[in-house]
Amino acid sequence: MIPFVSDHQFKVPVVRRHEYTVYLEQAAPHLTFIHCTMRVRWSATVKKAFLRDLDVLKDLHGGPIYALHEPGDEKHLKFLGMCGFTYVTNYTDRVSGELTEIHRAL
């Protein structure tokens, strides 16, 4: 099981494109979460650029990188799978009480 400490740091933008921004958030010494903001409609061109940037980011970071997922959001789950993330575990947020899944990319 992944030790989870909710002592979150700020999300830091690490990839800035007109189409999207990718952020990393250091939640514990060896627990990095990824976040993404999309500003355009998803297309084959955006997908190709995004996956290329994500591969470079994962390589530079050295991994693993984790992503949070709200159960039931099938569109996001498909996006995580396309990006190479797999389910690891669940946790319940201490503040909201919401169940959240943690996925990981190597």
Residue pairs with C-beta under 8 A, 6 or more apart in sequence:
1 89
2 31
2 66
2 88
2 89
2 102
3 28
3 31
4 27
4 28
4 31
4 91
4 102
5 27
5 28
5 31
6 27
6 93
6 94
6 95
7 27
7 28
8 25
8 27
9 25
9 26
9 27
10 25
11 23
11 24
11 25
11 35
12 23
12 24
12 25
13 21
13 22
13 23
14 22
14 23
14 24
14 57
15 21
15 22
15 53
15 57
17 49
17 53
18 39
18 40
19 38
19 39
19 40
19 46
19 49
19 50
20 36
20 37
20 38
20 39
20 40
20 46
20 50
21 36
21 37
21 39
22 34
22 35
22 36
22 53
22 54
22 57
23 34
23 35
23 36
23 37
24 32
24 33
24 34
24 35
24 57
24 61
24 65
25 32
25 33
25 34
25 35
26 32
27 33
31 66
32 61
32 64
32 65
32 66
33 65
33 66
33 67
33 68
34 65
34 66
34 67
34 105
38 46
40 46
47 82
51 82
51 83
54 83
54 84
57 65
58 65
58 84
58 105
58 106
63 105
63 106
64 104
64 105
64 106
65 104
65 105
66 88
66 102
66 103
66 104
66 105
67 80
67 83
67 85
67 102
67 103
67 104
67 105
68 100
68 101
68 102
68 103
69 76
69 77
69 80
69 100
69 101
69 102
69 103
70 76
70 98
70 100
70 101
71 99
71 100
71 101
80 103
83 105
84 105
84 106
85 103
85 104
85 105
86 103
86 104
86 105
87 101
87 102
87 103
88 101
88 102
88 103
88 104
89 101
89 102
90 99
90 100
90 101
90 102
91 99
91 100
91 102
92 98
92 99
92 100
93 99
93 100
